[in-house]
Amino acid sequence: MTLPDAPRLYKAIEATWPAARRFESDGWVLRDGQGGGSRVSSATLLNPDAGTLAGVQKMAAAQAGMGQQARVMVRVGDDALDRTLEGAGYRIADKTLLYAAPVGKLAIQPPAVSSFITEWPALGILQEIWRAGGIGPERIAVMDRVTSPKCAILGRIADQPAAAAFLAVDEDVAMLHALEVLTDKRRKNMAVYVMQAAALWAQDQGADVLSVAVTQANTGANALYASLGMTVVGQYHYRFLP
């Protein structure tokens, strides 16, 4: 099958990790993240004509009016904007890769040594695992806002909580977010089993593709997704004004 391209996964990110408020202003898409992280609080260029220094300054002023730091998601095709932002003193952050794979490639029943619960709302133990990984209530609020099919995945080993993840579907694409494995449960293939459980759930929802976004700096996660045969289909990074 043909894997989705970067613009398709940008759309999936919007649907499966939504801002509290999203609106258009002066050629930009602005997002109110309410503390939920860069994905839900960064601006994206809508009209290339707004990618000038003057347009960037309008965007920054609008973000300041929302009580947010000026932050832009620079996507494939935004090369001219990237140069403008760099010239305006915007620093680069969180270079991110977009991975995708056919759901059927990953939809393998995990071994009996592990067990999974896939449901929503998220159980309290899931939220504890996320908190241990730095995923607090503001990001859990992002999950609550998703209106498409979604689930939280709780992975267990030997009847002990081990891992948590959030999964949601945008039409034919399922996107995994917030994968966390407890420190003392790592090196037990738990992340692989979570991905397999995610693919099985996505398959039940009619999705054809499982996707994730991961920073280039996260070498462990990149090695995991590459080992599963997932393909890099796009990228993005952020620029922010200190």
Phi, psi and omega per residue, in radians:
M1 nan 2.759 3.088
T2 -1.490 2.163 -3.141
L3 -1.327 2.679 3.124
P4 -1.158 2.672 3.085
D5 -1.588 -3.140 -3.081
A6 -1.022 -0.848 -3.141
P7 -0.998 -0.605 3.114
R8 -1.150 -0.669 3.134
L9 -1.327 -0.480 3.008
Y10 -1.050 -0.721 3.106
K11 -1.100 -0.714 3.138
A12 -1.136 -0.645 3.083
I13 -1.067 -0.781 3.141
E14 -1.013 -0.713 -3.059
A15 -1.365 -0.613 -3.013
T16 -1.748 -0.085 3.083
W17 -2.565 1.221 -2.927
P18 -1.486 2.603 3.024
A19 -1.249 2.809 3.068
A20 -1.170 -0.567 3.119
R21 -2.611 2.416 -3.130
R22 -2.360 2.243 -3.138
F23 -2.651 2.843 -3.122
E24 -1.783 2.451 -3.133
S25 -2.699 2.097 3.032
D26 0.916 0.741 3.078
G27 1.478 0.144 3.129
W28 -2.145 2.703 2.886
V29 -1.748 2.138 3.138
L30 -1.906 2.583 -3.098
R31 -2.304 2.400 3.030
D32 -1.737 1.899 -3.030
G33 -1.561 -0.340 -3.128
Q34 0.867 0.769 3.047
G35 1.440 0.152 -3.057
G36 -1.511 0.128 3.085
G37 1.836 3.074 -3.013
S38 -1.109 -0.678 -3.066
R39 -1.044 -0.557 -3.079
V40 -1.785 0.020 -3.133
S41 -2.165 -0.012 -3.120
S42 -1.529 2.671 3.044
A43 -1.577 2.655 3.014
T44 -2.258 2.565 -3.101
L45 -1.326 2.222 3.121
L46 -1.751 -0.763 -3.124
N47 -2.030 2.062 -3.115
P48 -0.938 -0.483 3.134
D49 -1.162 -0.299 3.141
A50 -1.562 0.032 -3.102
G51 -1.509 0.322 3.076
T52 -1.415 3.002 3.097
L53 -1.041 -0.725 3.125
A54 -1.111 -0.703 3.125
G55 -1.153 -0.686 3.102
V56 -1.108 -0.700 3.131
Q57 -1.136 -0.647 3.077
K58 -1.127 -0.742 3.119
M59 -1.066 -0.782 -3.129
A60 -1.099 -0.690 3.128
A61 -1.144 -0.671 3.122
A62 -1.158 -0.692 3.112
Q63 -1.181 -0.672 3.081
A64 -1.065 -0.674 3.106
G65 -1.121 -0.388 3.085
M66 -1.588 -0.006 -3.111
G67 1.369 0.427 -3.104
Q68 -2.081 2.638 3.012
Q69 -1.186 2.512 3.090
A70 -1.154 2.060 -3.076
R71 -2.553 2.332 -3.071
V72 -2.189 2.369 2.947
M73 -1.540 2.056 -3.126
V74 -1.705 2.028 -3.005
R75 -1.879 3.071 3.060
V76 -0.967 2.270 -3.124
G77 1.645 -0.084 -3.108
D78 -1.685 0.559 -3.050
D79 -1.056 -0.768 -3.129
A80 -1.133 -0.722 3.092
L81 -1.080 -0.718 -3.134
D82 -1.030 -0.725 3.128
R83 -1.180 -0.686 3.121
T84 -1.105 -0.772 3.135
L85 -1.115 -0.727 3.115
E86 -1.080 -0.741 3.120
G87 -1.148 -0.455 3.131
A88 -1.531 0.087 3.077
G89 1.612 0.183 3.127
Y90 -1.366 2.287 -3.127
R91 -1.599 2.627 -3.133
I92 -1.496 2.566 3.133
A93 -2.674 2.624 2.951
D94 0.883 1.094 2.988
K95 -1.093 2.201 -2.949
T96 -2.209 2.421 3.094
L97 -1.849 2.525 3.093
L98 -1.880 2.074 3.129
Y99 -1.853 2.623 3.065
A100 -2.605 2.694 3.069
A101 -2.723 2.639 3.016
P102 -1.033 2.384 -3.133
V103 -0.987 -0.718 -3.095
G104 -1.076 -0.432 3.136
K105 -1.231 -0.492 -3.055
L106 -1.890 -0.185 -3.044
A107 -1.372 1.342 -3.131
I108 -2.092 2.330 -3.138
Q109 -1.105 2.113 3.113
P110 -1.064 2.743 -3.102
P111 -1.145 2.810 -3.070
A112 -1.109 -0.343 3.140
V113 -1.134 -0.338 -3.136
S114 -2.049 2.771 3.085
S115 -2.497 2.719 -3.036
F116 -2.411 2.528 2.988
I117 -2.059 2.179 3.115
T118 -2.107 1.892 -3.117
E119 -2.831 2.997 3.026
W120 -2.516 2.426 0.138
P121 -1.223 2.865 -3.122
A122 -1.248 2.383 3.072
L123 -1.150 2.748 -3.134
G124 -1.025 -0.638 -3.128
I125 -1.148 -0.578 3.065
L126 -1.072 -0.781 -3.126
Q127 -1.133 -0.579 3.077
E128 -1.146 -0.734 3.113
I129 -1.110 -0.755 3.113
W130 -1.099 -0.756 3.126
R131 -1.045 -0.694 3.116
A132 -1.071 -0.473 3.113
G133 -1.677 0.152 3.099
G134 1.525 0.236 3.122
I135 -1.772 1.773 -3.023
G136 -1.672 -2.936 -3.056
P137 -1.083 -0.513 -3.141
E138 -1.128 -0.663 3.115
R139 -1.353 -0.572 3.052
I140 -1.141 -0.564 3.054
A141 -1.107 -0.584 3.055
V142 -1.067 -0.797 3.121
M143 -1.037 -0.724 3.137
D144 -1.035 -0.548 -3.077
R145 -1.315 -0.289 -3.109
V146 -1.133 2.282 -3.101
T147 -1.815 -0.234 3.112
S148 -1.458 3.008 3.114
P149 -0.929 2.368 -3.074
K150 -2.660 2.815 3.045
C151 -2.734 2.755 2.930
A152 -1.791 2.457 -3.141
I153 -1.931 2.144 3.032
L154 -1.897 2.056 3.088
G155 -1.733 2.443 -3.115
R156 -2.264 2.551 3.018
I157 -2.213 2.223 3.137
A158 0.920 0.718 3.098
D159 1.130 0.383 3.099
Q160 -2.072 2.372 3.096
P161 -0.991 2.407 -3.063
A162 -2.358 -0.577 -3.009
A163 -2.663 2.753 3.110
A164 -2.457 2.601 3.058
A165 -2.752 2.787 3.084
F166 -2.105 2.399 -3.078
L167 -2.392 2.365 3.102
A168 -2.507 2.768 -3.034
V169 -2.011 2.336 2.958
D170 -2.063 1.708 -3.084
E171 0.980 -1.904 -3.078
D172 -1.668 0.047 -3.097
V173 -2.011 2.205 3.000
A174 -1.785 2.389 -3.114
M175 -2.175 2.272 3.139
L176 -1.678 2.361 3.101
H177 -2.298 2.820 2.922
A178 0.957 0.795 3.058
L179 -1.379 2.099 3.130
E180 -2.350 2.337 3.044
V181 -2.059 2.267 3.127
L182 -1.000 2.485 -3.031
T183 -0.949 -0.756 -3.078
D184 -1.394 -0.006 3.120
K185 -1.942 0.129 3.138
R186 -1.360 2.918 -3.099
R187 1.105 0.497 3.073
K188 -2.160 0.332 -3.126
N189 1.146 0.314 -3.062
M190 -1.108 -0.685 -3.129
A191 -1.113 -0.653 3.078
V192 -1.094 -0.774 -3.121
Y193 -1.134 -0.641 3.082
V194 -1.070 -0.769 3.135
M195 -1.101 -0.667 3.107
Q196 -1.155 -0.753 3.099
A197 -1.113 -0.676 3.100
A198 -1.087 -0.746 -3.135
A199 -1.143 -0.669 3.102
L200 -1.101 -0.768 3.108
W201 -1.127 -0.774 3.130
A202 -1.055 -0.698 3.113
Q203 -1.067 -0.713 3.111
D204 -1.120 -0.468 3.130
Q205 -1.512 -0.016 3.136
G206 1.529 0.173 3.127
A207 -1.331 2.571 3.109
D208 -1.745 -0.403 -2.990
V209 -2.277 2.435 2.969
L210 -1.936 2.313 -3.056
S211 -2.361 2.767 3.073
V212 -2.561 2.755 3.004
A213 -2.109 2.281 -3.083
V214 -2.511 2.453 3.128
T215 -1.192 2.582 3.119
Q216 -1.071 -0.522 -3.108
A217 -1.219 -0.318 -3.122
N218 -1.478 1.396 -3.021
T219 -1.117 -0.610 3.140
G220 -1.121 -0.787 3.141
A221 -1.172 -0.700 3.111
N222 -1.085 -0.703 3.104
A223 -1.122 -0.676 3.117
L224 -1.065 -0.905 -3.054
Y225 -1.182 -0.606 3.075
A226 -1.148 -0.696 -3.130
S227 -1.148 -0.447 3.117
L228 -1.461 -0.023 -3.140
G229 1.420 0.298 3.086
M230 -1.337 2.644 -3.038
T231 -1.964 2.395 3.019
V232 -1.299 2.076 -3.102
V233 -1.995 -0.032 3.139
G234 -3.140 -3.092 -3.115
Q235 -2.780 2.950 2.956
Y236 -2.816 2.909 2.977
H237 -2.592 2.995 3.130
Y238 -1.899 2.663 2.917
R239 -2.175 2.321 3.135
F240 -2.313 2.664 3.120
L241 -1.691 1.986 -3.090
P242 -1.037 nan nan
